[in-house]
């Protein structure tokens, strides 16, 4: 359905100004990795760069070629989400909904938290929560300066 707006969230890490992110769709460039042409975090010689994300599942220097095609076709927008925003979304969802989202999913929740206040009340938002956050509790505790 072409009327449906599709937004993907990617790991903005500590910001796109430096190299501490994994936002290959917004700050990467086309290249080949593992036999796939896609968007990658790479240097001028095509060597893969290390990235950063609070989420282990998003800490990767590229995306699948399907995402590259969806981006290039204009069908999907990709928004970088900072670690701090994902962490805030993780905490809010846990506290308000009683759901411990995976940090990967918390990136999508964080973007929804940004856009929903600007939407009309009759618009519908679907956020995919694809993982369990119990595996991320120690990471979150460390980021919050807590000991478990």
Z-matrix of the N, CA and C atoms (Angstrom, degrees):
N
C 1 1.442
C 2 1.531 1 108.51
N 3 1.287 2 116.71 1 110.88
C 4 1.469 3 122.02 2 -175.84
C 5 1.530 4 112.93 3 -66.36
N 6 1.336 5 117.50 4 -18.64
C 7 1.465 6 120.15 5 179.09
C 8 1.524 7 112.48 6 -78.86
N 9 1.322 8 116.99 7 -12.03
C 10 1.463 9 121.46 8 179.88
C 11 1.526 10 108.87 9 -84.47
N 12 1.320 11 115.20 10 125.26
C 13 1.469 12 120.96 11 177.21
C 14 1.528 13 107.90 12 -85.44
N 15 1.322 14 116.89 13 126.04
C 16 1.461 15 121.28 14 -179.74
C 17 1.523 16 108.40 15 -112.83
N 18 1.332 17 115.03 16 127.90
C 19 1.461 18 121.12 17 -179.22
C 20 1.523 19 108.59 18 -126.44
N 21 1.301 20 116.27 19 129.57
C 22 1.457 21 122.09 20 173.38
C 23 1.516 22 108.98 21 -104.89
N 24 1.308 23 116.47 22 144.66
C 25 1.466 24 121.25 23 177.33
C 26 1.517 25 108.45 24 -106.58
N 27 1.326 26 115.78 25 137.20
C 28 1.460 27 119.62 26 176.85
C 29 1.519 28 109.70 27 -128.10
N 30 1.315 29 115.12 28 164.84
C 31 1.463 30 122.04 29 -172.27
C 32 1.524 31 111.99 30 -75.27
N 33 1.329 32 115.09 31 103.67
C 34 1.460 33 120.73 32 176.21
C 35 1.512 34 112.76 33 -82.47
N 36 1.343 35 116.41 34 -5.81
C 37 1.465 36 121.40 35 176.12
C 38 1.511 37 113.38 36 51.35
N 39 1.336 38 115.61 37 -124.31
C 40 1.467 39 121.48 38 -179.45
C 41 1.525 40 111.60 39 -97.37
N 42 1.329 41 116.75 40 11.61
C 43 1.460 42 121.55 41 178.20
C 44 1.514 43 111.87 42 122.42
N 45 1.326 44 115.62 43 152.56
C 46 1.457 45 120.85 44 -175.85
C 47 1.524 46 113.35 45 -84.04
N 48 1.326 47 117.30 46 -7.26
C 49 1.465 48 119.70 47 -179.53
C 50 1.520 49 112.31 48 -66.10
N 51 1.315 50 117.13 49 -34.07
C 52 1.464 51 121.12 50 -179.63
C 53 1.513 52 110.91 51 -106.23
N 54 1.331 53 114.98 52 -147.53
C 55 1.468 54 120.28 53 -179.14
C 56 1.527 55 111.95 54 -114.21
N 57 1.324 56 117.64 55 8.54
C 58 1.465 57 120.29 56 -177.95
C 59 1.526 58 110.76 57 -93.59
N 60 1.314 59 114.93 58 64.54
C 61 1.459 60 122.86 59 177.41
C 62 1.525 61 107.84 60 -156.49
N 63 1.311 62 115.85 61 172.13
C 64 1.465 63 121.58 62 172.98
C 65 1.526 64 109.11 63 -130.65
N 66 1.325 65 115.74 64 40.46
C 67 1.462 66 122.17 65 -177.51
C 68 1.527 67 110.46 66 -90.54
N 69 1.309 68 116.27 67 67.40
C 70 1.466 69 120.21 68 -176.72
C 71 1.527 70 112.70 69 -67.12
N 72 1.322 71 118.16 70 -25.07
C 73 1.466 72 120.10 71 179.69
C 74 1.524 73 111.57 72 -74.57
N 75 1.323 74 117.28 73 -32.45
C 76 1.457 75 121.46 74 -178.14
C 77 1.520 76 113.12 75 -99.63
N 78 1.317 77 117.81 76 -29.73
C 79 1.466 78 120.63 77 -174.89
C 80 1.524 79 112.92 78 -124.68
N 81 1.313 80 116.89 79 5.35
C 82 1.459 81 120.31 80 179.38
C 83 1.516 82 111.63 81 -97.21
N 84 1.317 83 115.35 82 -171.52
C 85 1.462 84 121.18 83 178.69
C 86 1.527 85 108.69 84 -144.23
N 87 1.335 86 116.96 85 158.51
C 88 1.462 87 119.48 86 -179.22
C 89 1.530 88 112.11 87 -62.40
N 90 1.326 89 114.90 88 140.24
C 91 1.455 90 121.36 89 178.35
C 92 1.519 91 109.56 90 -169.00
N 93 1.318 92 116.02 91 -177.33
C 94 1.465 93 121.24 92 -178.62
C 95 1.521 94 109.41 93 -119.67
N 96 1.329 95 115.97 94 129.00
C 97 1.459 96 123.23 95 176.66
C 98 1.520 97 107.69 96 -141.18
N 99 1.313 98 116.87 97 130.96
C 100 1.469 99 122.24 98 -179.71
C 101 1.528 100 111.72 99 54.50
N 102 1.328 101 116.51 100 34.44
C 103 1.455 102 121.28 101 177.45
C 104 1.512 103 115.12 102 80.57
N 105 1.324 104 117.94 103 4.93
C 106 1.461 105 121.71 104 -179.02
C 107 1.521 106 110.61 105 -113.15
N 108 1.322 107 116.74 106 132.72
C 109 1.458 108 120.40 107 172.27
C 110 1.520 109 107.00 108 -87.78
N 111 1.313 110 114.98 109 123.55
C 112 1.452 111 120.56 110 -174.08
C 113 1.523 112 108.94 111 -158.87
N 114 1.320 113 117.24 112 -167.89
C 115 1.468 114 121.77 113 175.57
C 116 1.519 115 108.62 114 -95.19
N 117 1.332 116 115.64 115 131.26
C 118 1.462 117 121.68 116 -173.95
C 119 1.516 118 111.87 117 -133.15
N 120 1.318 119 114.82 118 156.69
C 121 1.456 120 121.56 119 166.38
C 122 1.522 121 105.22 120 -88.98
N 123 1.317 122 116.84 121 111.15
C 124 1.456 123 121.11 122 -174.81
C 125 1.525 124 109.83 123 -150.55
N 126 1.320 125 115.31 124 160.61
C 127 1.460 126 118.96 125 176.93
C 128 1.533 127 109.68 126 -89.85
N 129 1.326 128 116.44 127 -176.49
C 130 1.467 129 121.47 128 -176.67
C 131 1.527 130 112.58 129 -63.01
N 132 1.330 131 116.84 130 -22.69
C 133 1.466 132 121.14 131 179.06
C 134 1.529 133 112.53 132 -91.57
N 135 1.331 134 117.59 133 3.06
C 136 1.458 135 121.21 134 -179.36
C 137 1.514 136 114.61 135 82.81
N 138 1.330 137 116.58 136 10.00
C 139 1.466 138 119.95 137 177.75
C 140 1.532 139 109.10 138 -80.77
N 141 1.313 140 116.18 139 134.15
C 142 1.457 141 122.08 140 -176.50
C 143 1.526 142 110.45 141 -68.56
N 144 1.336 143 115.09 142 135.71
C 145 1.458 144 122.03 143 179.19
C 146 1.522 145 110.42 144 -98.00
N 147 1.315 146 116.06 145 150.22
C 148 1.459 147 120.59 146 171.88
C 149 1.521 148 108.28 147 -72.88
N 150 1.301 149 115.85 148 141.83
C 151 1.454 150 120.62 149 176.63
C 152 1.508 151 109.98 150 -116.98
N 153 1.323 152 116.09 151 -171.62
C 154 1.461 153 121.27 152 178.83
C 155 1.520 154 109.55 153 -146.94
N 156 1.308 155 115.27 154 141.16
C 157 1.457 156 123.06 155 169.27
C 158 1.515 157 108.10 156 -155.19
N 159 1.320 158 115.94 157 146.10
C 160 1.463 159 120.62 158 173.27
C 161 1.529 160 109.42 159 -61.66
N 162 1.325 161 116.42 160 -25.18
C 163 1.460 162 122.69 161 -177.55
C 164 1.524 163 110.84 162 -97.44
N 165 1.319 164 116.32 163 119.92
C 166 1.467 165 120.16 164 178.76
C 167 1.526 166 111.30 165 -59.51
N 168 1.312 167 117.48 166 -34.02
C 169 1.459 168 121.23 167 -178.65
C 170 1.519 169 114.31 168 -72.14
N 171 1.326 170 117.44 169 -16.25
C 172 1.466 171 121.27 170 178.25
C 173 1.522 172 112.09 171 -108.12
N 174 1.319 173 116.82 172 0.26
C 175 1.462 174 122.72 173 -177.13
C 176 1.528 175 109.21 174 -84.63
N 177 1.328 176 115.74 175 72.99
C 178 1.462 177 122.51 176 -175.77
C 179 1.530 178 107.75 177 -145.06
N 180 1.319 179 118.93 178 143.26
C 181 1.466 180 121.00 179 -173.09
C 182 1.528 181 115.86 180 -81.56
N 183 1.323 182 118.38 181 10.38
C 184 1.458 183 119.89 182 -179.12
C 185 1.511 184 111.90 183 -158.30
N 186 1.322 185 114.86 184 -174.78
C 187 1.467 186 121.95 185 177.44
C 188 1.520 187 108.11 186 -134.04
N 189 1.319 188 116.41 187 163.51
C 190 1.454 189 120.31 188 176.59
C 191 1.522 190 111.04 189 -64.24
N 192 1.320 191 116.82 190 152.81
C 193 1.466 192 120.06 191 -177.96
C 194 1.529 193 113.52 192 -62.62
N 195 1.328 194 117.39 193 -23.71
C 196 1.464 195 119.84 194 176.91
C 197 1.523 196 110.14 195 -63.89
N 198 1.337 197 116.10 196 -42.31
C 199 1.468 198 119.67 197 178.05
C 200 1.528 199 110.86 198 -64.63
N 201 1.321 200 117.05 199 -39.42
C 202 1.468 201 120.31 200 177.85
C 203 1.531 202 110.09 201 -59.90
N 204 1.333 203 116.16 202 -43.49
C 205 1.464 204 120.13 203 179.16
C 206 1.526 205 111.03 204 -65.27
N 207 1.331 206 117.22 205 -44.38
C 208 1.465 207 120.39 206 179.51
C 209 1.526 208 111.33 207 -61.24
N 210 1.317 209 116.74 208 -38.16
C 211 1.470 210 121.08 209 177.34
C 212 1.525 211 110.12 210 -65.98
N 213 1.325 212 116.16 211 -50.72
C 214 1.461 213 120.35 212 -176.77
C 215 1.523 214 112.60 213 -64.26
N 216 1.331 215 116.62 214 -31.58
C 217 1.465 216 120.43 215 179.50
C 218 1.525 217 111.62 216 -77.39
N 219 1.332 218 116.76 217 -12.61
C 220 1.459 219 120.82 218 -179.05
C 221 1.516 220 113.64 219 83.40
N 222 1.325 221 117.08 220 4.20
C 223 1.472 222 120.05 221 -177.49
C 224 1.521 223 112.32 222 -73.94
N 225 1.330 224 117.38 223 -32.02
C 226 1.464 225 121.50 224 -177.31
C 227 1.523 226 109.34 225 -126.50
N 228 1.331 227 115.31 226 138.52
C 229 1.466 228 122.24 227 172.77
C 230 1.526 229 106.91 228 -98.53
N 231 1.294 230 116.89 229 144.92
C 232 1.465 231 121.06 230 177.96
C 233 1.519 232 108.83 231 -121.44
N 234 1.330 233 115.65 232 126.69
C 235 1.458 234 121.96 233 -176.75
C 236 1.524 235 110.30 234 -116.14
N 237 1.325 236 117.20 235 128.36
C 238 1.469 237 119.52 236 175.92
C 239 1.526 238 110.48 237 -76.49
N 240 1.316 239 116.05 238 135.72
C 241 1.464 240 122.26 239 179.55
C 242 1.521 241 108.10 240 -118.48
N 243 1.319 242 115.88 241 126.85
C 244 1.463 243 121.03 242 -179.85
C 245 1.526 244 111.31 243 -70.38
N 246 1.331 245 115.93 244 152.59
C 247 1.468 246 121.44 245 176.67
C 248 1.523 247 111.31 246 -51.86
N 249 1.334 248 116.80 247 -46.33
C 250 1.467 249 120.67 248 -177.24
C 251 1.523 250 111.90 249 -61.75
N 252 1.328 251 117.20 250 -37.73
C 253 1.464 252 120.41 251 178.78
C 254 1.529 253 111.18 252 -69.75
N 255 1.321 254 117.23 253 -39.28
C 256 1.468 255 120.87 254 176.64
C 257 1.524 256 110.31 255 -64.92
N 258 1.318 257 116.22 256 -39.70
C 259 1.464 258 121.24 257 178.57
C 260 1.527 259 110.89 258 -63.92
N 261 1.324 260 116.62 259 -42.13
C 262 1.466 261 120.86 260 177.23
C 263 1.527 262 110.77 261 -62.75
N 264 1.323 263 117.18 262 -42.84
C 265 1.464 264 121.16 263 178.97
C 266 1.524 265 111.23 264 -65.20
N 267 1.326 266 116.77 265 -39.53
C 268 1.465 267 122.09 266 176.37
C 269 1.527 268 109.82 267 -57.01
N 270 1.326 269 116.08 268 -49.74
C 271 1.467 270 120.82 269 -177.36
C 272 1.527 271 111.74 270 -66.16
N 273 1.326 272 117.48 271 -43.66
C 274 1.463 273 120.89 272 -178.85
C 275 1.526 274 111.17 273 -63.94
N 276 1.319 275 117.00 274 -45.05
C 277 1.466 276 120.60 275 -179.67
C 278 1.523 277 111.03 276 -63.67
N 279 1.318 278 116.02 277 -39.44
C 280 1.462 279 120.43 278 178.65
C 281 1.526 280 110.80 279 -65.30
N 282 1.320 281 115.63 280 -45.13
C 283 1.468 282 120.55 281 -176.64
C 284 1.534 283 112.39 282 -71.59
N 285 1.334 284 117.55 283 -45.12
C 286 1.463 285 121.53 284 -172.66
C 287 1.530 286 112.80 285 -85.11
N 288 1.327 287 116.78 286 -40.72
C 289 1.462 288 120.44 287 -174.90
C 290 1.522 289 113.81 288 -100.55
N 291 1.328 290 117.00 289 -15.83
C 292 1.458 291 119.64 290 -176.25
C 293 1.518 292 112.64 291 73.69
N 294 1.320 293 115.96 292 17.27
C 295 1.463 294 122.34 293 178.53
C 296 1.522 295 107.29 294 -109.23
N 297 1.325 296 116.91 295 127.40
C 298 1.465 297 120.11 296 175.17
C 299 1.528 298 106.40 297 -94.66
N 300 1.342 299 117.08 298 100.73
C 301 1.465 300 118.59 299 -177.51
C 302 1.524 301 111.38 300 -79.10
N 303 1.298 302 116.55 301 152.35
C 304 1.462 303 119.92 302 170.23
C 305 1.524 304 107.72 303 -63.17
N 306 1.318 305 117.06 304 152.02
C 307 1.462 306 119.71 305 178.54
C 308 1.530 307 111.34 306 -61.90
N 309 1.327 308 117.64 307 -29.84
C 310 1.461 309 120.28 308 174.90
C 311 1.527 310 109.64 309 -60.41
N 312 1.330 311 116.30 310 -49.38
C 313 1.463 312 121.12 311 179.31
C 314 1.520 313 111.73 312 -65.78
N 315 1.322 314 117.22 313 -32.39
C 316 1.468 315 121.20 314 179.23
C 317 1.529 316 111.16 315 -61.06
N 318 1.325 317 117.55 316 -27.90
C 319 1.466 318 119.98 317 175.78
C 320 1.535 319 109.94 318 -64.07
N 321 1.321 320 117.11 319 -42.56
C 322 1.465 321 120.91 320 178.63
C 323 1.525 322 110.87 321 -67.41
N 324 1.321 323 116.64 322 -40.88
C 325 1.467 324 120.50 323 177.71
C 326 1.526 325 109.84 324 -61.26
N 327 1.318 326 116.75 325 -42.41
C 328 1.470 327 120.99 326 -179.93
C 329 1.524 328 110.93 327 -59.29
N 330 1.320 329 117.04 328 -41.91
C 331 1.468 330 118.42 329 179.42
C 332 1.525 331 110.63 330 -68.95
N 333 1.324 332 116.77 331 -39.21
C 334 1.467 333 119.64 332 176.81
C 335 1.528 334 110.50 333 -60.09
N 336 1.330 335 116.87 334 -39.31
C 337 1.468 336 120.68 335 178.75
C 338 1.530 337 111.37 336 -62.20
N 339 1.315 338 117.49 337 -28.07
C 340 1.469 339 121.37 338 178.86
C 341 1.526 340 112.26 339 -78.89
N 342 1.326 341 117.25 340 -39.86
C 343 1.466 342 119.13 341 -172.17
C 344 1.525 343 114.53 342 -92.04
N 345 1.321 344 117.96 343 -28.59
C 346 1.465 345 120.40 344 -175.90
C 347 1.531 346 112.76 345 -59.24
N 348 1.335 347 120.06 346 -42.13
C 349 1.471 348 118.35 347 179.28
C 350 1.531 349 113.94 348 -60.83
N 351 1.309 350 118.46 349 -19.50
C 352 1.466 351 122.53 350 -178.83
C 353 1.528 352 112.52 351 -94.55
N 354 1.322 353 116.70 352 -2.66
C 355 1.461 354 120.81 353 -175.36
C 356 1.519 355 111.48 354 -92.04
N 357 1.341 356 115.12 355 158.79
C 358 1.458 357 120.53 356 173.50
C 359 1.518 358 109.15 357 -71.61
N 360 1.344 359 116.14 358 151.69
C 361 1.466 360 119.56 359 -176.18
C 362 1.526 361 113.45 360 -66.43
N 363 1.329 362 118.00 361 -19.08
C 364 1.464 363 119.86 362 179.66
C 365 1.531 364 112.96 363 -91.69
N 366 1.315 365 117.51 364 -0.96
C 367 1.456 366 120.20 365 177.11
C 368 1.529 367 109.93 366 -80.93
N 369 1.318 368 115.93 367 152.15
C 370 1.463 369 122.48 368 -176.73
C 371 1.522 370 109.47 369 -114.89
N 372 1.326 371 115.22 370 139.37
C 373 1.463 372 121.46 371 176.77
C 374 1.522 373 108.14 372 -122.86
N 375 1.312 374 116.05 373 135.03
C 376 1.463 375 121.78 374 172.88
C 377 1.522 376 107.03 375 -119.31
N 378 1.323 377 116.15 376 126.20
C 379 1.462 378 121.50 377 177.37
C 380 1.519 379 107.30 378 -117.20
N 381 1.316 380 116.36 379 125.96
C 382 1.461 381 121.13 380 -179.70
C 383 1.527 382 109.87 381 -85.56
N 384 1.322 383 116.10 382 118.28
C 385 1.465 384 121.77 383 173.77
C 386 1.520 385 106.34 384 -101.63
N 387 1.320 386 115.36 385 104.37
C 388 1.458 387 119.60 386 -168.69
C 389 1.523 388 115.18 387 -102.60
N 390 1.307 389 117.74 388 1.74
C 391 1.459 390 117.03 389 -177.31
C 392 1.512 391 112.86 390 -154.03
N 393 1.312 392 115.01 391 165.74
C 394 1.467 393 122.16 392 -179.86
C 395 1.521 394 109.55 393 -91.83
N 396 1.319 395 115.50 394 136.03
C 397 1.452 396 120.07 395 -177.97
C 398 1.509 397 115.32 396 -88.68
N 399 1.334 398 117.61 397 -3.94
C 400 1.465 399 117.51 398 179.77
C 401 1.524 400 110.69 399 -60.61
N 402 1.323 401 117.86 400 -28.17
C 403 1.463 402 121.63 401 178.00
C 404 1.528 403 111.81 402 -70.30
N 405 1.337 404 116.84 403 -17.93
C 406 1.461 405 121.72 404 -176.14
C 407 1.526 406 113.93 405 -101.96
N 408 1.316 407 117.89 406 -1.32
C 409 1.466 408 121.22 407 -174.79
C 410 1.526 409 111.80 408 -58.12
N 411 1.330 410 117.83 409 -41.17
C 412 1.466 411 119.71 410 -179.38
C 413 1.530 412 111.40 411 -67.40
N 414 1.318 413 117.14 412 -37.75
C 415 1.469 414 121.04 413 176.85
C 416 1.518 415 110.51 414 -63.44
N 417 1.325 416 116.32 415 -45.08
C 418 1.465 417 121.01 416 179.60
C 419 1.522 418 110.37 417 -64.03
N 420 1.317 419 117.08 418 -44.83
C 421 1.468 420 120.55 419 179.18
C 422 1.525 421 110.56 420 -58.62
N 423 1.313 422 116.80 421 -43.82
C 424 1.468 423 120.68 422 179.27
C 425 1.527 424 110.75 423 -61.89
N 426 1.330 425 117.20 424 -43.77
C 427 1.466 426 121.20 425 179.29
C 428 1.523 427 111.76 426 -63.48
N 429 1.329 428 116.42 427 -30.50
C 430 1.466 429 121.30 428 -179.68
C 431 1.525 430 112.41 429 -89.48
N 432 1.329 431 116.61 430 0.88
C 433 1.464 432 120.38 431 179.67
C 434 1.512 433 113.42 432 74.62
N 435 1.328 434 116.17 433 26.09
C 436 1.466 435 121.27 434 -179.43
C 437 1.523 436 109.70 435 -105.19
N 438 1.319 437 115.63 436 151.04
C 439 1.456 438 120.77 437 175.06
C 440 1.514 439 109.03 438 -108.96
N 441 1.322 440 116.31 439 135.35
C 442 1.476 441 120.56 440 178.37
C 443 1.511 442 108.20 441 -114.05
